[in-house]
Amino acid sequence: MKFGGWDFFLGEGRTPVGVVLVHEIFGFNDYVKSVASEFSKNGYWAAAVDIFRGTKPQTVEEGRKTRESLTNTEVLDALGNGLKLLRERIGGRARVGAMGFCMGGGFALLGACNLEFDFCINYYGIVQDIEEVEGLKCPVQLVLGSEDERVNTWAFQSFLPTGNEIQQESGPSPLSQCEACLSQARLGRTQSRSCQRCVV
């Protein structure tokens, strides 16, 4: 369906909770639609957005070129329209989050830093400008791969320390962190397993 000039695959739910889904670097494919459908089967709303506007890269390099052609303004417009779509469909009790995979996870986090999302689920994505994190107002679940050195390094050396600085300056942070993870971040280390005590 079209909404706000963007193509969406909408999975209707039965609860007031929904997610705006952003695909990974190979574009708007059957996988991201299947994730939206799975949310719908479990009672949650899901709006998967075609950030690439119909382009379906065949290689990672093609995907990177398509991603680099996008501006943050365009990405935020797509996510903002997804947020508006779900809030209109769900009604007044709506709680809507942003969720994405790899590139899409970074875009979901960018949305959570700039728009009024209620939560963010980021599967191993990064935001290029770490200062964007200063705008974060909602809880984040960051899902990492144990052997992904690029994203893990960013998470523990940039993302978590920035969240900790926000907490020290402004009070409670939306990044829930245990002392063990903060200690690892201060030392510039990554962890090889998910922390069961942290939101991120």
Secondary structure, 3 states (H helix, E strand, C coil): CEECCEEEEEECCCCCEEEEEECCCCCCCHHHHHHHHHHHHCCCEEEEECCCCCCCCCCHHHHHHHHHCCCHHHHHHHHHHHHHHHHHHHCCCCEEEEEEECHHHHHHHHHHHHCCCCEEEEECCCCCCHHHHHHCCCCEEEECCCCCHHHHHHHHHHHHHHHHHHHHHHCCCCCCCCHHHHHHHHCCCCCCCCCCCCCC
